[in-house]
Amino acid sequence: MVEVNVNDSSDLDSALNEAIEAIKDAASRHQTGIMVTRVGAGRYIVRAHPAVPYGLTRQQHL
């Protein structure tokens, strides 16, 4: 699991892409997809998640 915090929206895409890259190995090992969850303004959690089919990335907002 990787937590992403950004103050400037122009940094969001690159920060999320870096986090997804960091999680790819774990997702591959466990044959799961990746879930990106917005938990607040500029705050995201990126993790391998069994509810996401292998090879996919999904986003949810809390």
MDTraj code that builds the backbone (N, CA, C; nanometers):
import mdtraj as md
import numpy as np

residues = "MET VAL GLU VAL ASN VAL ASN ASP SER SER ASP LEU ASP SER ALA LEU ASN GLU ALA ILE GLU ALA ILE LYS ASP ALA ALA SER ARG HIS GLN THR GLY ILE MET VAL THR ARG VAL GLY ALA GLY ARG TYR ILE VAL ARG ALA HIS PRO ALA VAL PRO TYR GLY LEU THR ARG GLN GLN HIS LEU".split()
xyz = np.array([
    [0.0847, -0.1168, 0.0000],
    [0.0000, 0.0000, 0.0000],
    [0.0896, 0.1236, 0.0000],
    [0.0517, 0.2213, -0.0812],
    [0.1248, 0.3473, -0.0886],
    [0.0257, 0.4606, -0.0689],
    [0.0600, 0.5546, 0.0186],
    [-0.0226, 0.6729, 0.0379],
    [0.0363, 0.7864, -0.0436],
    [-0.0483, 0.8565, -0.1175],
    [-0.0064, 0.9694, -0.2014],
    [-0.0714, 1.0954, -0.1461],
    [0.0090, 1.1971, -0.1232],
    [-0.0402, 1.3272, -0.0781],
    [0.0176, 1.4340, -0.1700],
    [-0.0698, 1.5145, -0.2299],
    [-0.0242, 1.6239, -0.3163],
    [-0.0930, 1.7534, -0.2741],
    [-0.0198, 1.8617, -0.2866],
    [-0.0762, 1.9937, -0.2572],
    [-0.1180, 2.0664, -0.3839],
    [-0.0584, 2.0284, -0.4948],
    [-0.0841, 2.0951, -0.6225],
    [-0.1413, 1.9925, -0.7199],
    [-0.2574, 2.0193, -0.7746],
    [-0.3231, 1.9239, -0.8644],
    [-0.2383, 1.8912, -0.9869],
    [-0.1463, 1.9791, -1.0239],
    [-0.0609, 1.9505, -1.1394],
    [0.0377, 1.8376, -1.1099],
    [0.0563, 1.8042, -0.9821],
    [0.1464, 1.6949, -0.9425],
    [0.0749, 1.5605, -0.9309],
    [-0.0572, 1.5608, -0.9371],
    [-0.1346, 1.4409, -0.9081],
    [-0.1058, 1.3260, -1.0031],
    [-0.1122, 1.3489, -1.1329],
    [-0.0925, 1.2396, -1.2284],
    [0.0417, 1.1712, -1.2105],
    [0.1479, 1.2475, -1.1987],
    [0.2798, 1.1855, -1.1853],
    [0.2933, 1.1129, -1.0515],
    [0.2367, 1.1681, -0.9449],
    [0.2440, 1.1035, -0.8139],
    [0.1671, 0.9712, -0.8141],
    [0.0485, 0.9700, -0.8744],
    [-0.0287, 0.8458, -0.8810],
    [0.0395, 0.7435, -0.9706],
    [0.0962, 0.7868, -1.0820],
    [0.1670, 0.6943, -1.1700],
    [0.2852, 0.6303, -1.0987],
    [0.3596, 0.7068, -1.0213],
    [0.4715, 0.6523, -0.9444],
    [0.4228, 0.5501, -0.8428],
    [0.3140, 0.5792, -0.7759],
    [0.2594, 0.4871, -0.6765],
    [0.2122, 0.3576, -0.7419],
    [0.1460, 0.3687, -0.8557],
    [0.0993, 0.2499, -0.9280],
    [0.2182, 0.1645, -0.9697],
    [0.3232, 0.2267, -1.0188],
    [0.4442, 0.1523, -1.0560],
    [0.5010, 0.0775, -0.9362],
    [0.4980, 0.1403, -0.8191],
    [0.5516, 0.0780, -0.6981],
    [0.4682, -0.0424, -0.6542],
    [0.3399, -0.0446, -0.6869],
    [0.2484, -0.1511, -0.6445],
    [0.2404, -0.2649, -0.7456],
    [0.2823, -0.2425, -0.8678],
    [0.2649, -0.3422, -0.9741],
    [0.3219, -0.4794, -0.9392],
    [0.4383, -0.4858, -0.8766],
    [0.4967, -0.6158, -0.8418],
    [0.4072, -0.6938, -0.7462],
    [0.3574, -0.6265, -0.6428],
    [0.2699, -0.6935, -0.5461],
    [0.1416, -0.7405, -0.6140],
    [0.0842, -0.6578, -0.6988],
    [-0.0386, -0.6959, -0.7692],
    [-0.0135, -0.8169, -0.8582],
    [0.0994, -0.8174, -0.9248],
    [0.1333, -0.9295, -1.0125],
    [0.1544, -1.0578, -0.9319],
    [0.2266, -1.0482, -0.8216],
    [0.2510, -1.1659, -0.7370],
    [0.1207, -1.2261, -0.6858],
    [0.0259, -1.1422, -0.6517],
    [-0.1012, -1.1890, -0.5953],
    [-0.2117, -1.2022, -0.7001],
    [-0.1767, -1.1744, -0.8266],
    [-0.2737, -1.1850, -0.9365],
    [-0.3997, -1.1037, -0.9092],
    [-0.3787, -0.9797, -0.8628],
    [-0.4900, -0.8880, -0.8385],
    [-0.4689, -0.7621, -0.9212],
    [-0.5707, -0.6804, -0.9245],
    [-0.5591, -0.5498, -0.9873],
    [-0.5169, -0.4468, -0.8844],
    [-0.5255, -0.3212, -0.9237],
    [-0.4834, -0.2110, -0.8376],
    [-0.6016, -0.1181, -0.8139],
    [-0.6212, -0.0824, -0.6870],
    [-0.7278, 0.0101, -0.6496],
    [-0.6646, 0.1418, -0.6051],
    [-0.7139, 0.2510, -0.6616],
    [-0.6729, 0.3857, -0.6219],
    [-0.7930, 0.4472, -0.5520],
    [-0.7779, 0.4805, -0.4248],
    [-0.8891, 0.5320, -0.3449],
    [-0.8586, 0.6742, -0.3010],
    [-0.9481, 0.7664, -0.3363],
    [-0.9358, 0.9049, -0.2896],
    [-0.9950, 0.9107, -0.1500],
    [-0.9133, 0.9491, -0.0531],
    [-0.9584, 0.9523, 0.0856],
    [-0.9736, 1.0941, 0.1389],
    [-0.9391, 1.1910, 0.0581],
    [-0.9510, 1.3305, 0.0982],
    [-0.8926, 1.4191, -0.0087],
    [-0.8980, 1.5487, 0.0132],
    [-0.8434, 1.6440, -0.0842],
    [-0.6923, 1.6226, -0.0986],
    [-0.6506, 1.5788, -0.2161],
    [-0.5096, 1.5560, -0.2417],
    [-0.4521, 1.4325, -0.1751],
    [-0.5378, 1.3456, -0.1218],
    [-0.4931, 1.2250, -0.0507],
    [-0.5507, 1.1000, -0.1164],
    [-0.4620, 1.0060, -0.1479],
    [-0.4996, 0.8823, -0.2157],
    [-0.4264, 0.7649, -0.1532],
    [-0.4906, 0.6479, -0.1581],
    [-0.4281, 0.5223, -0.1202],
    [-0.4249, 0.4364, -0.2465],
    [-0.3077, 0.3811, -0.2768],
    [-0.2911, 0.2939, -0.3930],
    [-0.2472, 0.1577, -0.3399],
    [-0.3216, 0.0518, -0.3780],
    [-0.2880, -0.0810, -0.3274],
    [-0.3346, -0.1905, -0.4215],
    [-0.2696, -0.3053, -0.4102],
    [-0.3186, -0.4247, -0.4783],
    [-0.4474, -0.4639, -0.4077],
    [-0.5493, -0.4989, -0.4857],
    [-0.6802, -0.5253, -0.4250],
    [-0.7475, -0.6451, -0.4918],
    [-0.7905, -0.7449, -0.4132],
    [-0.8496, -0.8651, -0.4713],
    [-0.9826, -0.8430, -0.5430],
    [-1.0515, -0.7326, -0.5162],
    [-1.1791, -0.7060, -0.5837],
    [-1.1593, -0.6526, -0.7258],
    [-1.0347, -0.6194, -0.7601],
    [-1.0046, -0.5667, -0.8934],
    [-0.9404, -0.6785, -0.9746],
    [-0.9953, -0.7102, -1.0926],
    [-0.9372, -0.8161, -1.1742],
    [-0.7915, -0.7855, -1.2124],
    [-0.7125, -0.8920, -1.2190],
    [-0.5714, -0.8802, -1.2538],
    [-0.5545, -0.8032, -1.3848],
    [-0.4630, -0.7095, -1.3848],
    [-0.4339, -0.6311, -1.5043],
    [-0.5107, -0.5004, -1.5141],
    [-0.6044, -0.4772, -1.4228],
    [-0.6844, -0.3548, -1.4267],
    [-0.6501, -0.2629, -1.3097],
    [-0.6787, -0.1350, -1.3295],
    [-0.6672, -0.0359, -1.2224],
    [-0.8022, 0.0324, -1.2109],
    [-0.8556, 0.0371, -1.0903],
    [-0.9842, 0.1029, -1.0664],
    [-0.9671, 0.2148, -0.9662],
    [-1.0610, 0.3088, -0.9703],
    [-1.0576, 0.4225, -0.8799],
    [-1.1889, 0.4269, -0.8028],
    [-1.1790, 0.4616, -0.6756],
    [-1.2996, 0.4835, -0.5963],
    [-1.2786, 0.6058, -0.5092],
    [-1.3887, 0.6680, -0.4688],
    [-1.3847, 0.7872, -0.3839],
    [-1.4580, 0.7536, -0.2552],
    [-1.3987, 0.7894, -0.1442],
    [-1.4657, 0.7707, -0.0154],
    [-1.5194, 0.9012, 0.0350],
])
top = md.Topology()
chain = top.add_chain()
for i, resn in enumerate(residues, 1):
    res = top.add_residue(resn, chain, resSeq=i)
    for name in ("N", "CA", "C"):
        top.add_atom(name, md.element.get_by_symbol(name[0]), res)
traj = md.Trajectory(xyz[None], top)
